[in-house]
Amino acid sequence: MAAARRPAGVAGRRTGAYRPGADKLLTDADGVSAISLADFAVALLDEAERPVHQRTRFTVASA
């Protein structure tokens, strides 16, 4: 039986911390890739205000 996994973007409180990554999925020690929608929004706005990944894909996950 497979363990249940959280969806990638879950409602939750904003921690203000996230891990940026390149073109590979970021996971924790259990293989779960997750970030709260609030932290995802912060990461998106940070990238819009101070672009680091121009014309390339990037990922973010909970810190």
Distance bins in CASP14 RR format, pairs under 12 A and 6 or more apart:
PFRMAT RR
TARGET T0000
AUTHOR 0000-0000-0000
RMODE 2
METHOD distances of the structure
MODEL  1
3 30 0 0 0 0 1 0 0 0 0 0 0
3 31 0 0 0 0 0 1 0 0 0 0 0
3 32 0 0 0 0 1 0 0 0 0 0 0
4 30 0 0 0 0 0 1 0 0 0 0 0
4 32 0 0 0 0 0 1 0 0 0 0 0
5 27 0 0 0 0 0 1 0 0 0 0 0
5 28 0 0 0 0 0 1 0 0 0 0 0
5 30 0 0 0 0 1 0 0 0 0 0 0
5 31 0 0 0 0 1 0 0 0 0 0 0
5 32 1 0 1 0 0 0 0 0 0 0 0
5 33 0 0 0 0 1 0 0 0 0 0 0
5 34 0 0 0 0 1 0 0 0 0 0 0
6 12 0 0 0 0 0 1 0 0 0 0 0
6 27 0 0 0 0 0 1 0 0 0 0 0
6 28 0 0 0 0 0 1 0 0 0 0 0
6 30 0 0 0 0 0 1 0 0 0 0 0
6 31 0 0 0 0 0 1 0 0 0 0 0
6 32 1 0 0 1 0 0 0 0 0 0 0
6 33 0 0 0 0 1 0 0 0 0 0 0
6 34 1 0 1 0 0 0 0 0 0 0 0
6 35 0 0 0 0 0 1 0 0 0 0 0
6 36 0 0 0 0 0 1 0 0 0 0 0
6 61 0 0 0 0 0 1 0 0 0 0 0
6 62 0 0 0 0 0 1 0 0 0 0 0
7 32 0 0 0 0 0 1 0 0 0 0 0
7 33 0 0 0 0 1 0 0 0 0 0 0
7 34 1 0 0 1 0 0 0 0 0 0 0
7 35 0 0 0 0 0 1 0 0 0 0 0
7 36 0 0 0 0 0 1 0 0 0 0 0
7 37 0 0 0 0 0 1 0 0 0 0 0
7 40 0 0 0 0 0 1 0 0 0 0 0
8 25 0 0 0 0 1 0 0 0 0 0 0
8 26 0 0 0 0 0 1 0 0 0 0 0
8 27 0 0 0 0 0 1 0 0 0 0 0
8 31 0 0 0 0 0 1 0 0 0 0 0
8 32 0 0 0 0 1 0 0 0 0 0 0
8 33 1 0 1 0 0 0 0 0 0 0 0
8 34 1 0 0 1 0 0 0 0 0 0 0
8 35 1 0 0 1 0 0 0 0 0 0 0
8 36 0 0 0 0 0 1 0 0 0 0 0
8 37 0 0 0 0 0 1 0 0 0 0 0
8 39 0 0 0 0 0 1 0 0 0 0 0
8 40 0 0 0 0 1 0 0 0 0 0 0
8 59 0 0 0 0 1 0 0 0 0 0 0
8 60 0 0 0 0 0 1 0 0 0 0 0
8 61 0 0 0 0 1 0 0 0 0 0 0
8 62 0 0 0 0 0 1 0 0 0 0 0
9 18 0 0 0 0 0 1 0 0 0 0 0
9 32 0 0 0 0 0 1 0 0 0 0 0
9 33 0 0 0 0 1 0 0 0 0 0 0
9 34 1 0 0 1 0 0 0 0 0 0 0
9 35 1 0 1 0 0 0 0 0 0 0 0
9 36 1 0 0 1 0 0 0 0 0 0 0
9 37 1 0 1 0 0 0 0 0 0 0 0
9 38 0 0 0 0 0 1 0 0 0 0 0
9 39 0 0 0 0 1 0 0 0 0 0 0
9 40 1 0 0 1 0 0 0 0 0 0 0
9 41 0 0 0 0 0 1 0 0 0 0 0
9 43 0 0 0 0 0 1 0 0 0 0 0
9 60 0 0 0 0 0 1 0 0 0 0 0
9 61 0 0 0 0 1 0 0 0 0 0 0
9 62 0 0 0 0 1 0 0 0 0 0 0
10 32 0 0 0 0 0 1 0 0 0 0 0
10 33 0 0 0 0 0 1 0 0 0 0 0
10 34 1 0 0 1 0 0 0 0 0 0 0
10 35 1 0 0 1 0 0 0 0 0 0 0
10 36 1 0 0 1 0 0 0 0 0 0 0
10 37 1 0 0 1 0 0 0 0 0 0 0
10 38 0 0 0 0 0 1 0 0 0 0 0
10 39 0 0 0 0 0 1 0 0 0 0 0
10 40 0 0 0 0 1 0 0 0 0 0 0
10 61 0 0 0 0 0 1 0 0 0 0 0
10 62 0 0 0 0 1 0 0 0 0 0 0
11 34 0 0 0 0 0 1 0 0 0 0 0
11 35 0 0 0 0 0 1 0 0 0 0 0
11 36 1 0 0 1 0 0 0 0 0 0 0
11 37 1 0 1 0 0 0 0 0 0 0 0
11 38 0 0 0 0 1 0 0 0 0 0 0
11 39 0 0 0 0 0 1 0 0 0 0 0
11 40 0 0 0 0 0 1 0 0 0 0 0
11 41 0 0 0 0 0 1 0 0 0 0 0
12 34 0 0 0 0 0 1 0 0 0 0 0
12 35 0 0 0 0 1 0 0 0 0 0 0
12 36 1 0 1 0 0 0 0 0 0 0 0
12 37 1 0 0 1 0 0 0 0 0 0 0
12 38 1 0 0 1 0 0 0 0 0 0 0
12 39 0 0 0 0 1 0 0 0 0 0 0
12 40 0 0 0 0 0 1 0 0 0 0 0
12 41 0 0 0 0 0 1 0 0 0 0 0
12 62 0 0 0 0 0 1 0 0 0 0 0
13 35 0 0 0 0 0 1 0 0 0 0 0
13 36 1 0 0 1 0 0 0 0 0 0 0
13 37 0 0 0 0 0 1 0 0 0 0 0
13 38 1 0 0 1 0 0 0 0 0 0 0
13 39 0 0 0 0 1 0 0 0 0 0 0
13 42 0 0 0 0 0 1 0 0 0 0 0
13 62 0 0 0 0 0 1 0 0 0 0 0
14 35 0 0 0 0 0 1 0 0 0 0 0
14 36 1 0 0 1 0 0 0 0 0 0 0
14 37 0 0 0 0 1 0 0 0 0 0 0
14 38 1 1 0 0 0 0 0 0 0 0 0
14 39 1 0 1 0 0 0 0 0 0 0 0
14 40 0 0 0 0 1 0 0 0 0 0 0
14 41 0 0 0 0 1 0 0 0 0 0 0
14 42 1 0 0 1 0 0 0 0 0 0 0
14 43 0 0 0 0 0 1 0 0 0 0 0
14 45 0 0 0 0 0 1 0 0 0 0 0
14 62 0 0 0 0 0 1 0 0 0 0 0
14 63 0 0 0 0 0 1 0 0 0 0 0
15 34 0 0 0 0 0 1 0 0 0 0 0
15 35 0 0 0 0 1 0 0 0 0 0 0
15 36 1 0 0 1 0 0 0 0 0 0 0
15 37 0 0 0 0 0 1 0 0 0 0 0
15 38 0 0 0 0 1 0 0 0 0 0 0
15 39 1 0 1 0 0 0 0 0 0 0 0
15 40 0 0 0 0 0 1 0 0 0 0 0
15 42 0 0 0 0 1 0 0 0 0 0 0
15 43 0 0 0 0 0 1 0 0 0 0 0
15 61 0 0 0 0 0 1 0 0 0 0 0
15 62 1 0 0 1 0 0 0 0 0 0 0
15 63 1 0 0 1 0 0 0 0 0 0 0
16 35 0 0 0 0 0 1 0 0 0 0 0
16 36 0 0 0 0 1 0 0 0 0 0 0
16 38 1 0 0 1 0 0 0 0 0 0 0
16 39 1 0 1 0 0 0 0 0 0 0 0
16 40 0 0 0 0 0 1 0 0 0 0 0
16 41 0 0 0 0 0 1 0 0 0 0 0
16 42 1 0 1 0 0 0 0 0 0 0 0
16 43 0 0 0 0 1 0 0 0 0 0 0
16 45 0 0 0 0 0 1 0 0 0 0 0
16 46 0 0 0 0 1 0 0 0 0 0 0
16 60 0 0 0 0 0 1 0 0 0 0 0
16 62 0 0 0 0 1 0 0 0 0 0 0
16 63 0 0 0 0 1 0 0 0 0 0 0
17 35 0 0 0 0 0 1 0 0 0 0 0
17 36 0 0 0 0 0 1 0 0 0 0 0
17 38 0 0 0 0 0 1 0 0 0 0 0
17 39 1 0 0 1 0 0 0 0 0 0 0
17 42 0 0 0 0 1 0 0 0 0 0 0
17 43 0 0 0 0 1 0 0 0 0 0 0
17 46 0 0 0 0 0 1 0 0 0 0 0
17 60 0 0 0 0 0 1 0 0 0 0 0
17 61 0 0 0 0 0 1 0 0 0 0 0
17 62 1 0 0 1 0 0 0 0 0 0 0
17 63 1 1 0 0 0 0 0 0 0 0 0
18 26 0 0 0 0 1 0 0 0 0 0 0
18 33 0 0 0 0 0 1 0 0 0 0 0
18 34 0 0 0 0 0 1 0 0 0 0 0
18 35 1 0 0 1 0 0 0 0 0 0 0
18 36 0 0 0 0 1 0 0 0 0 0 0
18 37 0 0 0 0 0 1 0 0 0 0 0
18 38 0 0 0 0 0 1 0 0 0 0 0
18 39 1 0 1 0 0 0 0 0 0 0 0
18 40 1 0 0 1 0 0 0 0 0 0 0
18 41 0 0 0 0 0 1 0 0 0 0 0
18 42 1 0 0 1 0 0 0 0 0 0 0
18 43 1 0 1 0 0 0 0 0 0 0 0
18 44 0 0 0 0 0 1 0 0 0 0 0
18 45 0 0 0 0 0 1 0 0 0 0 0
18 46 0 0 0 0 1 0 0 0 0 0 0
18 47 0 0 0 0 0 1 0 0 0 0 0
18 58 0 0 0 0 0 1 0 0 0 0 0
18 59 0 0 0 0 1 0 0 0 0 0 0
18 60 1 0 1 0 0 0 0 0 0 0 0
18 61 1 0 0 1 0 0 0 0 0 0 0
18 62 1 0 0 1 0 0 0 0 0 0 0
18 63 1 0 1 0 0 0 0 0 0 0 0
19 25 0 0 0 0 0 1 0 0 0 0 0
19 26 1 0 1 0 0 0 0 0 0 0 0
19 27 0 0 0 0 0 1 0 0 0 0 0
19 28 0 0 0 0 1 0 0 0 0 0 0
19 33 0 0 0 0 0 1 0 0 0 0 0
19 34 0 0 0 0 0 1 0 0 0 0 0
19 35 0 0 0 0 1 0 0 0 0 0 0
19 39 0 0 0 0 0 1 0 0 0 0 0
19 40 0 0 0 0 0 1 0 0 0 0 0
19 43 0 0 0 0 1 0 0 0 0 0 0
19 58 0 0 0 0 0 1 0 0 0 0 0
19 59 0 0 0 0 1 0 0 0 0 0 0
19 60 1 0 0 1 0 0 0 0 0 0 0
19 61 1 0 1 0 0 0 0 0 0 0 0
19 62 1 0 0 1 0 0 0 0 0 0 0
19 63 1 0 1 0 0 0 0 0 0 0 0
20 26 0 0 0 0 1 0 0 0 0 0 0
20 35 0 0 0 0 0 1 0 0 0 0 0
20 39 0 0 0 0 0 1 0 0 0 0 0
20 40 0 0 0 0 0 1 0 0 0 0 0
20 42 0 0 0 0 0 1 0 0 0 0 0
20 43 1 0 0 1 0 0 0 0 0 0 0
20 44 0 0 0 0 0 1 0 0 0 0 0
20 46 0 0 0 0 1 0 0 0 0 0 0
20 47 0 0 0 0 1 0 0 0 0 0 0
20 50 0 0 0 0 0 1 0 0 0 0 0
20 52 1 0 0 1 0 0 0 0 0 0 0
20 53 0 0 0 0 1 0 0 0 0 0 0
20 56 0 0 0 0 0 1 0 0 0 0 0
20 57 0 0 0 0 0 1 0 0 0 0 0
20 58 1 0 0 1 0 0 0 0 0 0 0
20 59 1 0 0 1 0 0 0 0 0 0 0
20 60 1 0 1 0 0 0 0 0 0 0 0
20 61 0 0 0 0 1 0 0 0 0 0 0
20 62 0 0 0 0 0 1 0 0 0 0 0
20 63 0 0 0 0 1 0 0 0 0 0 0
21 27 0 0 0 0 0 1 0 0 0 0 0
21 33 0 0 0 0 0 1 0 0 0 0 0
21 35 0 0 0 0 0 1 0 0 0 0 0
21 43 0 0 0 0 0 1 0 0 0 0 0
21 47 0 0 0 0 0 1 0 0 0 0 0
21 52 0 0 0 0 1 0 0 0 0 0 0
21 53 0 0 0 0 1 0 0 0 0 0 0
21 56 0 0 0 0 0 1 0 0 0 0 0
21 57 0 0 0 0 1 0 0 0 0 0 0
21 58 1 0 1 0 0 0 0 0 0 0 0
21 59 1 0 1 0 0 0 0 0 0 0 0
21 60 1 0 0 1 0 0 0 0 0 0 0
21 61 1 0 0 1 0 0 0 0 0 0 0
21 63 0 0 0 0 0 1 0 0 0 0 0
22 52 0 0 0 0 0 1 0 0 0 0 0
22 53 0 0 0 0 1 0 0 0 0 0 0
22 56 1 0 0 1 0 0 0 0 0 0 0
22 57 1 0 0 1 0 0 0 0 0 0 0
22 58 1 0 0 1 0 0 0 0 0 0 0
22 59 1 0 0 1 0 0 0 0 0 0 0
22 60 0 0 0 0 0 1 0 0 0 0 0
23 53 0 0 0 0 1 0 0 0 0 0 0
23 56 1 0 0 1 0 0 0 0 0 0 0
23 57 1 0 1 0 0 0 0 0 0 0 0
23 58 1 0 0 1 0 0 0 0 0 0 0
23 59 1 0 0 1 0 0 0 0 0 0 0
24 33 0 0 0 0 0 1 0 0 0 0 0
24 57 0 0 0 0 1 0 0 0 0 0 0
24 58 0 0 0 0 0 1 0 0 0 0 0
24 59 1 0 0 1 0 0 0 0 0 0 0
24 61 0 0 0 0 0 1 0 0 0 0 0
25 31 0 0 0 0 1 0 0 0 0 0 0
25 32 0 0 0 0 0 1 0 0 0 0 0
25 33 1 0 1 0 0 0 0 0 0 0 0
25 34 0 0 0 0 0 1 0 0 0 0 0
25 35 0 0 0 0 0 1 0 0 0 0 0
25 57 0 0 0 0 0 1 0 0 0 0 0
25 58 0 0 0 0 0 1 0 0 0 0 0
25 59 1 0 0 1 0 0 0 0 0 0 0
25 60 0 0 0 0 0 1 0 0 0 0 0
25 61 0 0 0 0 1 0 0 0 0 0 0
26 32 0 0 0 0 0 1 0 0 0 0 0
26 33 1 0 1 0 0 0 0 0 0 0 0
26 34 0 0 0 0 1 0 0 0 0 0 0
26 35 0 0 0 0 1 0 0 0 0 0 0
26 43 0 0 0 0 0 1 0 0 0 0 0
26 58 0 0 0 0 0 1 0 0 0 0 0
26 59 1 0 1 0 0 0 0 0 0 0 0
26 60 1 0 0 1 0 0 0 0 0 0 0
26 61 1 1 0 0 0 0 0 0 0 0 0
26 62 0 0 0 0 1 0 0 0 0 0 0
26 63 0 0 0 0 1 0 0 0 0 0 0
27 33 1 0 1 0 0 0 0 0 0 0 0
27 34 0 0 0 0 1 0 0 0 0 0 0
27 35 0 0 0 0 0 1 0 0 0 0 0
27 59 0 0 0 0 0 1 0 0 0 0 0
27 61 1 0 0 1 0 0 0 0 0 0 0
27 62 0 0 0 0 0 1 0 0 0 0 0
28 34 1 0 0 1 0 0 0 0 0 0 0
28 35 0 0 0 0 0 1 0 0 0 0 0
28 61 1 0 0 1 0 0 0 0 0 0 0
28 62 1 0 0 1 0 0 0 0 0 0 0
28 63 0 0 0 0 0 1 0 0 0 0 0
31 61 0 0 0 0 0 1 0 0 0 0 0
32 61 0 0 0 0 1 0 0 0 0 0 0
32 62 0 0 0 0 1 0 0 0 0 0 0
33 40 0 0 0 0 0 1 0 0 0 0 0
33 59 0 0 0 0 1 0 0 0 0 0 0
33 60 0 0 0 0 1 0 0 0 0 0 0
33 61 1 0 1 0 0 0 0 0 0 0 0
33 62 0 0 0 0 1 0 0 0 0 0 0
34 40 0 0 0 0 1 0 0 0 0 0 0
34 59 0 0 0 0 0 1 0 0 0 0 0
34 60 0 0 0 0 0 1 0 0 0 0 0
34 61 1 0 0 1 0 0 0 0 0 0 0
34 62 1 0 1 0 0 0 0 0 0 0 0
34 63 0 0 0 0 0 1 0 0 0 0 0
35 41 0 0 0 0 1 0 0 0 0 0 0
35 42 0 0 0 0 1 0 0 0 0 0 0
35 43 1 0 0 1 0 0 0 0 0 0 0
35 44 0 0 0 0 0 1 0 0 0 0 0
35 59 0 0 0 0 1 0 0 0 0 0 0
35 60 1 0 1 0 0 0 0 0 0 0 0
35 61 1 0 1 0 0 0 0 0 0 0 0
35 62 1 0 1 0 0 0 0 0 0 0 0
35 63 0 0 0 0 1 0 0 0 0 0 0
36 42 0 0 0 0 1 0 0 0 0 0 0
36 43 0 0 0 0 0 1 0 0 0 0 0
36 60 0 0 0 0 0 1 0 0 0 0 0
36 61 0 0 0 0 0 1 0 0 0 0 0
36 62 1 0 0 1 0 0 0 0 0 0 0
36 63 0 0 0 0 0 1 0 0 0 0 0
37 43 0 0 0 0 0 1 0 0 0 0 0
37 44 0 0 0 0 0 1 0 0 0 0 0
37 60 0 0 0 0 0 1 0 0 0 0 0
37 62 0 0 0 0 0 1 0 0 0 0 0
38 44 0 0 0 0 0 1 0 0 0 0 0
38 45 0 0 0 0 0 1 0 0 0 0 0
38 62 0 0 0 0 0 1 0 0 0 0 0
39 45 0 0 0 0 0 1 0 0 0 0 0
39 46 0 0 0 0 0 1 0 0 0 0 0
39 60 1 0 0 1 0 0 0 0 0 0 0
39 61 0 0 0 0 1 0 0 0 0 0 0
39 62 1 0 0 1 0 0 0 0 0 0 0
39 63 0 0 0 0 1 0 0 0 0 0 0
40 46 0 0 0 0 0 1 0 0 0 0 0
40 47 0 0 0 0 0 1 0 0 0 0 0
40 59 0 0 0 0 0 1 0 0 0 0 0
40 60 1 0 0 1 0 0 0 0 0 0 0
40 61 0 0 0 0 1 0 0 0 0 0 0
40 62 0 0 0 0 1 0 0 0 0 0 0
41 47 0 0 0 0 0 1 0 0 0 0 0
41 48 0 0 0 0 0 1 0 0 0 0 0
41 60 0 0 0 0 0 1 0 0 0 0 0
42 48 0 0 0 0 0 1 0 0 0 0 0
42 49 0 0 0 0 0 1 0 0 0 0 0
42 60 0 0 0 0 1 0 0 0 0 0 0
42 62 0 0 0 0 0 1 0 0 0 0 0
42 63 0 0 0 0 0 1 0 0 0 0 0
43 49 0 0 0 0 0 1 0 0 0 0 0
43 50 0 0 0 0 0 1 0 0 0 0 0
43 52 0 0 0 0 0 1 0 0 0 0 0
43 53 0 0 0 0 0 1 0 0 0 0 0
43 58 0 0 0 0 1 0 0 0 0 0 0
43 59 0 0 0 0 1 0 0 0 0 0 0
43 60 1 0 1 0 0 0 0 0 0 0 0
43 61 0 0 0 0 1 0 0 0 0 0 0
43 62 0 0 0 0 0 1 0 0 0 0 0
43 63 0 0 0 0 0 1 0 0 0 0 0
44 50 0 0 0 0 0 1 0 0 0 0 0
44 51 0 0 0 0 0 1 0 0 0 0 0
44 53 0 0 0 0 0 1 0 0 0 0 0
44 58 0 0 0 0 0 1 0 0 0 0 0
44 59 0 0 0 0 0 1 0 0 0 0 0
44 60 0 0 0 0 1 0 0 0 0 0 0
45 51 0 0 0 0 0 1 0 0 0 0 0
45 60 0 0 0 0 0 1 0 0 0 0 0
46 52 0 0 0 0 1 0 0 0 0 0 0
46 53 0 0 0 0 0 1 0 0 0 0 0
46 58 0 0 0 0 0 1 0 0 0 0 0
46 60 0 0 0 0 1 0 0 0 0 0 0
47 53 1 0 0 1 0 0 0 0 0 0 0
47 54 0 0 0 0 1 0 0 0 0 0 0
47 56 0 0 0 0 0 1 0 0 0 0 0
47 57 0 0 0 0 0 1 0 0 0 0 0
47 58 1 0 0 1 0 0 0 0 0 0 0
47 59 0 0 0 0 0 1 0 0 0 0 0
47 60 0 0 0 0 1 0 0 0 0 0 0
48 54 0 0 0 0 0 1 0 0 0 0 0
51 58 0 0 0 0 0 1 0 0 0 0 0
52 58 1 0 0 1 0 0 0 0 0 0 0
52 60 0 0 0 0 0 1 0 0 0 0 0
53 59 0 0 0 0 1 0 0 0 0 0 0
53 60 0 0 0 0 0 1 0 0 0 0 0
END
